[in-house]
Amino acid sequence: MRLAATIRGTVHRFASVKEVLAKANAERSGDQLAGVAARDAIERVAARAVLSGLTLHDLRRNPVVPYEDDAITRLAEDDLDEAAFRAVAHLTVGQFREWLLDPATTGAQIRAVSPGLLPEMAAAVTKLMSNMDLLLAGAKCEVVVRANSTLGLPGRLSSRLQPNHPSDDVTGILMSTREGLSYGCGDAVLGVNPATDSPESTAEILRALDGLVRRHAIPTQHCVLSHVTVQMRALELGCPMDLMFQSLAGTEAGNRAFGISVGLMDEAYAQMQAQRSSLGPNFMYFETGQGSELSSDAHEGADQVTLEARCYGFARRYRQFLVNTVVGFIGPEYLENGTQITRAGLEDHFMGKLLGLPMGCDACFTYHADMRQDELESLEVLLAAAGCCYLMSLPVGDDVMLNYQSTSYHDIPSLRRLLGKRPTPEFDAWLSHKGIMDGERPGPRFGDPSVLA
């Protein structure tokens, strides 16, 4: 295994595979803050040259956090499908990239090898891809899941309706939910970020959403994004819960900062499996975001793209219905501007899909990041074209509780019209029945919340 490359007569040597992975990254502020970024563009090219010659077997032998030190490394290694891995182990990262982008390689073939890929492998090939490569390869990776509706089918674009309220006022949450539904949003989930993280408030919001869903026979799912331990207690109160949520990190220390462990998530998963109110086999919801490990000083000297891929390695242990990266939410310390946020969104979507997850994205930015609304809208189009399972939807794209900019109720139907996409089949039929949509066109009740009075 050679960890050196000569560029313009200068030999660039790297101490480890972890360093190669970090310095091969596209430029981003988080890697610079962590002190792991390439010094300049030439060193970045040298790192990519080295990375392209490493085999997937080399990457398996060199995880960015040692097996004996980290539960996420152990989980990924112990759960690996050996037969699927053997099919690609001999390929270099460069050859793996060419295979993924080959027009003859099908989505079914990619799905077959996915269980044999470690997160470091997904991250490595991502670093050799252009944005167009990420779009093309991401679009091939179809992942179909089912809870109360079916997510991830080709030609579909779904949305999480996010009716957050700064004081968890249930009346306000329901008003915002009705408005979003009237624009054709919410087929992925009606998902509320609570201002009050208590079992009682979580249960109250879930009961209110469940009442709305049942009253109007809406084929969707509901979720309150409180901490997993709070949701577990809310379940004990007897409330309905279609999906259980938790944010994940890519290291054991990062997950400890979130107040979780593999053991706790296994316990939560078992409880949800027994007590969920959704009908299908998929019922977990996970969120991630580049930089979360660095923000809690738990990055273990690794770069944020590789750590993000390790989040997906953790997520695939469970039967997920939704996974999304909140790509610009953590702040400009980790993704500084529109170029970095756009690149990260495409990276995360591709890595999640490659590892077999029903991947969505919160295309967003905080107000102190250097990103414009036009750049955000361009990212939405790119993600939708790449086959992103779902995006967020909230009033005018402005979250009044979390104070950041995301995708609006109006963006989702606009993207569907632009790209010829439809919502989930079940929700599509419901929209037609309610007069909200007439096939691909707005129906007579489009944008009229009173249809759900």
N, C-alpha and C positions, 0 to 999 in steps of 0.2 A: 504494500500500500504506500504509494508515493504522495507525500504532502508538500509538494513544491512545484512551482511552475516558473518558466522563464518568459518574461515579457520585456521586449526591447532590450535584450541583453542583460537584464537584471533578474536575478533569481529571487523569487518570493517564497519563503518557507513558512510553514504553519505548524504550530506545536501539536495540534489535535484536530480530530474531525469536528469537534464542537467549534473550534475557532474557524475552520473552513466554512461551516454552515453559517456562522454569524457574519463573516466578512463577505460572503456571497450575496447577502441580502441587498435588495434595493434600498436606497438611502431612506432612513427614517430617524426621527429625533429620539425615539426611545432607545435604540441601539447606541446612539451617540451618548445619551445620558448614562447608559449602563457601562460605557467604555468598551464595548465589544464590536463596534462598527469598523469597517474598512477605513484606512487613513485617507484614501482618495480613490478615484475611479479606476486607476491602474491596479491597485491592490484588489479591488473588487473583481476586476476581470481575471486576475490571477487566481483568486479563490474560486471563481466559477469554473475556470479551466481545470483546477484540481478536482472540484466536486463532480464535474462531468465524467471524470475517469474513475471515480469510486464505484464499486458495485453495491447493489442493495444488500448483499451479504456483509460487506464492509460496514455499512450503516447499522446493520443489526448488531454487530459486535461492538459498536461504539455509540451507545445512547448518550445523550447530552447530560443526563444525570445517571450515575451508576445504579445498577439493579439492586445492590445491597443497601443503597441509601434512600430509595424513593419508591413509594407505593404505586405511583402512576407508571413508572418504568416497569415494575414487576407485573402490574395488571396488563399492560400492552404486550409484554413478552409472553406471559403465561397463557393469555387468551388467543395467541396467534394461531391461525390455521396453517399447519405445516405443509399440507399438500398445495395450498394456494401459493405459499411462499416459494416452494421449490420451483414453481413454474416461472418465476421471475428473478430468483436470487442471483443468477449469473449475469443479469443485465447491469451495465453501468447506468448511472443516473442519466447520462446523455442518451443512451440507447432507450431507456425507459421513456424519456420525453418523446423521442421519435415514434415509439410504438403508440403512445397515447394519442399523438397528433395524426398518425397515419389514417387516412380516410377509410382504409380497409378494417381498422380496429373498431369494433362495435361497442355499444354500451353494455351489452350482455357479456362480452369478453372482459370488459373493465370490472363489472360487478363480480365476475368469477374470481379475479385475483385480489379484489379489495380486502377480503378477510386475511390475506397473507401479507398485508402491508403494515409496517409500523409507522407511527406518526412522523418520525425522522425522515422516512422515505418520501412521504407526501410533501413534507416541507422542502426536502432537497430538490425534487423535480420542479417544484414551484419556483425556486430561485433561478432556474434556467429558462423560465418561460417569460415571454413578453405578455403584455396585457391581452393582445389578440389571441395568443396561445391559450391563456387562461379562459377566455370566452369560449373558444372552440372546444377545448377539452372538458370544461365544465358543462357545456350543453350536452355532451355525450352521456354524462353520468346521471342517469335517471334513477331516482329513489322514490318508490311509491309506498305510502303508509296509510293506515286507516284508524280513526277513532270513531267519531260519529259521522264523519265525512272522509273522503278519499283525497289525500294530498300528494302532489308530485307527478301527476299524470302529464304526458307531453301536451303542449299547447295550452297549459293552464298557468295562471298567475293568481296566487291567493294573497290575502293580507291578514295581519293581526290588527283587529280594531282595538285601539289603546285609549279608552275613555278615562284617563286619570283625572283625579280631582284633588286639589290641595288639602282638603280636610276630610276626604273619603265620604263626602255627602252622597248617599245612595241615590237620591233624587237627581243630583247633578250627573252622576255616573250613568244612570239610565237614560237621561236626556241626550247625553253625548253618544251613547250606544245607539239609540234610535236614529240619530242623525247619520252616523256612520253607516249603519245598515241600509239606510235609504239611498246611499250612494253606491251600494253594492260591495261594501267592505265587510270584513269580519268572517270570511269563510274558513280561515285558518284557526282563529280563536278570538274570543272576546276576552282580552287579557288586561287586567288592571294592576298597575304598580301601586301598592297601598302606601299612604302617608303614615298610617298607624300599623305597626307590625305586631298585631296581637291575634290570637286565635279567634276571639269574639268578632273583631272587625273583619277578619278574613272570611269567617263563616257568614256574616251578615251580607257582605258583598256577593259572595257565591250564591246565597239563597235568592238574592234579588235578580242576579243574572239568570239563574236557573228558571226563575218564574217567568221572566221575559221570553226565554228560549222556548219553554214549554207552551206558553200561552199562544205563541205565534208559530209553533212547530218549525223552528229555525234549525236547519241541519248544520250545526257548528259545535264548537267546544267552548267551555269557559275555564278560566284560570285566574287566580289571584297570586301575584308574584311576591309573596312574603317568603321569609326564610323557610327552608324545608322543615325545620323542627316546629315552626308555627303552623304550617299546613298539616303536619302530622297530628298536632293537638286539635286543629280545627276538624279534622276527620273524626276524631274521637267525640266531638260535639254532635256528630251526626249530620253534618252539612253535605250537600252534593259536591263532588269535585271531579271534573272530567279529565283534567291534566294536572300533574304535580310538577312544580317548577323548582329549579335551583341554578344559580350561577356556578360555573366550574372554572378551575385553574389547571394549569399544565404541570404543576409540581405538587408534591405532597405538602410542602410548606405553604404554597399558595392556597391550597384548599383548606389548610388549617386556619389561615387568616380569614377565610370565608366561614369558618365555624363548621366545617364538614370533613368527612373522611370517607374512604371507600366503604368501610364498615357501616357508617351511618347511612350512606346512600343505598346500600344493599337493604338495610332495615326499612327505609322509607319506601323503596321500590316494592318490597314484599307487602307492606301495609296497603299501598296504593293498588297493587294487583288484586288484593282481596276486597277492597272497599270502594273502588272508583265507581263513578256513575256513567262513564262513557262505555260504549258498546264494543268497539274494536280492540284489536290486540296491542295497539300503540297508545301510550298514555303518559309519557314523560316529556317534559319541556326543559331544555337547557339553554342558557345564554352564556356567551363568552365575549372576549374582546382583547385584541392585542394590547399588551402593556400591563395587564392586571397583575401579573406576577412581580414585575418590577415595582409597581406602586406599593406593594407590601414587602419589598426587599426579599422576595422569594424566587428570584429568577435563576439562581444557581449558576450565574455567569453565562447563561445561554441567551440567544437572540429571541426576539418576541414572535417572529413567524414560526419558528420551531416549537416554541412553547404553546402557541395557539393550536398548532396541529396536535400537540399532546392533550389539549383539552378535548379534542374530538376523539382521540383514543380512549379517553375516560368515558365520554358520552356513549360510545357505541357498545359499552357493556350492557346497556339497558334498552328496553323497547321504546325508543323515542318516537314521538309524533312530530315534535318541533325542535329544531336547534337553530339558533341564530347568533351571529356576531353583531354586537352593538358597536359598529366599526369606528365611529368617531366620538364616542361618548366619554371615553376616559380622559381625553384632553390632549392639547397640543404638545405636552411633554413627551408623548408617545407617538402621535401622528400629528405633525405640525401644520399641514396645509392640505389643500384640496388634492394635490397630486399624490401625496402620501396616503390620504384617506381613500381615494379612489383605488389605488394599487392594492391597499390592504383589503378592501371589500372584495375585489376580484380574487385575491389570493385565498382569503378565508372561505369564500363560496366554493372555489375549486377543491381546496384541501378537504373540506367537510364532505363534499359529494364523492370525492375519490375514496374516502374512508367509509363510505356507505351510509352517510347521514342525510336526512331530509332537510337540506340546508336552506335557511333564509338569511335575511340581512336587515338590520336596522341601519339604513343609509342615513347618516346623521352627522351633525357636528355641534360642538359646544360654541357658545358665542364669543369665546376668546381664541378660537382657532382661526387660521387664515384660510377660510373657505367661503365661497359665495353660493347663493341660491342656484345660479345657473350650473355650477359645478355639481351640486347635489342632484339636480334634475338629470344631468348627464349620467351620473353614476347610477341612478335608478334605471335609466334606459339600458345601460350596459349590463346590469345585473339581470334585468328581465330578459334581455336577449340571450344571456348565458344560461337560462333555464333555472334561475333562482326560484325556489318553491314559493316563497312569500316575502313580502315587505311589510313595514308598519303602515298604519293609517290612523291619523289623529286630526283634530280640528285645526285647519289651516297650517298643519305641519308644526305647530308650536305647542310643546308640552308645558302646560301651566303649572304642573307639579314638579317635574324634573328639570325644567328650564334648559331645554336644548331644542334644536331644530331637526325635524325628521320629515317623513313622508305624509302628505295630507290626504284627507278623504277624497279630494278631487284628483290627486295624482294617480290613484289606482285605476279608476275607469279610463283615464286618459292613456295610461300605459297599455291597458288591454286593447283599446281601439287602435293605438299606434302600431302594436305588434301582433294583432290578431289573436290575442289570448282571451281565455274565458276563466271564470272562477271554477271551483270544484264542481263536478257534475251535479251533485245533490243541491248545492247552493244555487247553481245556475237555474235549475228547475224551480226552486223556491222564489228566486227573483222574478222569474217570468210569471209565476202564479200570483205574486203580489203586485204586478204591474210596475215594478221598479225597473226592470229591463225588458226589452222586446228583442230577444235574440242578442245580437251584438250592439244594438242601439238602445239608448235610454228610453224607458217606457213612460207612460203618463204619470206615474207616481215617483219618478226618479227625483231624488233630493227632497222628498216630502216626508218628514218624520211622522206625520199624523197617520200614515199607513200602518204604523206600529203602536197606535194609541191604545 
